[in-house]
Amino acid sequence: MPEGHSVHRIARQFRTNFQGHRVAASSPQGRFAEGASILDGRTLTDVKAVGKQMFLDFDDDLWLRVHLGMYGAWDFAGEITSDATIASANGRMGQTNQHGTDLAAVILDEAGENSLHSIGAPRKTRVRMSEQTKGLSGEDWDTFPPPPVGAVRLRLLTEHAVADLRGPTACEILDGERVNAVIAKLGPDPLLDPSQAAEDRFTAVVRKKPTPIGLLLMDQSVVSGIGNVYRAELLFRSRINPHTPGKQIPEELVRGLWQDWARLLPIGVETGQMMTMDDLRGEDYRKAMASRDDRHWVYKREGLPCRVCGTNIVLEEMGARKLYWCPNCQR
């Protein structure tokens, strides 16, 4: 499932390339024909990302809510630019990702995780999608827009750019009141609200719960945006056993989890990758940016020795999702 950094990257794409423009909306698949007809011809005026959900504001207090779920993705084509790309070219990505590595260009991930043209789908789905939609970036098409390929739930088209939505869990039209009601039920998102009050809210909720912290971090009413990868990595970085009840974790460790999430999330947005290892420099950093195998502490490393203590990383199921952790470092 796409995690919070991906949704914030999608929101940035829409702000940069679609906000302020009138859009033609259609549902090539046909499953969102009524909603598309409501949006057709309206202007995109605002974009909000909260955790794993995105809200597009059109005129007359009409909002499009999208939750990508397990298989959803946005594909972009046309004259697509990104403020994240501009930041990278100016060196800000290297500075944001610290560790003394100043990058002058984006290092592409081998699985396309930091793609500007398709954001959100699981890697296997994206590879299949890429094979079906060769040239989706617009480079190989004689005319614009390129024809929709496959099950496109919603197409949003401007004079110069197009966004195709595939396979979302939720895609619906709401008014402002209902949008506020949805957001009110979500936990804090450090990119939306970096305040002390947000940290206090997260800390208070976690420390009241008898629920294992490994489940609490995945609960979007507790904190927004954390998924399977960030859960495993945050808990390892904090050396917290994922089975520990929230109420038994010392306050300083709970606050540390929030502060680490607030630190890692912007790095994910800037790079397009869930970079969770610290102090990588030079070639080590470049390898990590190019391959998931080199940028995580425990995620997808079951049976391999812990990078810190050498104990084999354990894989188990928690909350119907795979959990990776080190039984020695996280005792």
Secondary structure, 3 states (H helix, E strand, C coil): CCCHHHHHHHHHHHHHHCCCCECEEECCCCCCHHHHHHHCCCEEEEEEEECCEEEEEECCCEEEEEECCCCCEEEEEECCCCHHHHHHHCCHHHHHCCCCCCCCCCCCCCCCCCCCCEECCCHHHHHHHHHHCCCCCCCCCCCCCCCCCCCEEEEEECCCEEEEEECCCEEEEEEHHHHHHHHHCCCCCCCCCCCHHHHHHHHHHHCCCCCEHHHHCCCCCCCCCCCHHHHHHHHHHCCCCCCCEHHHCCHHHHHHHHHHHHHHHHHHHHHCCCCCCCCCCHHHHHHHHHCHHHCCCCCCCECCECCCCCCEEEEEEECCEEEEECCCCCC
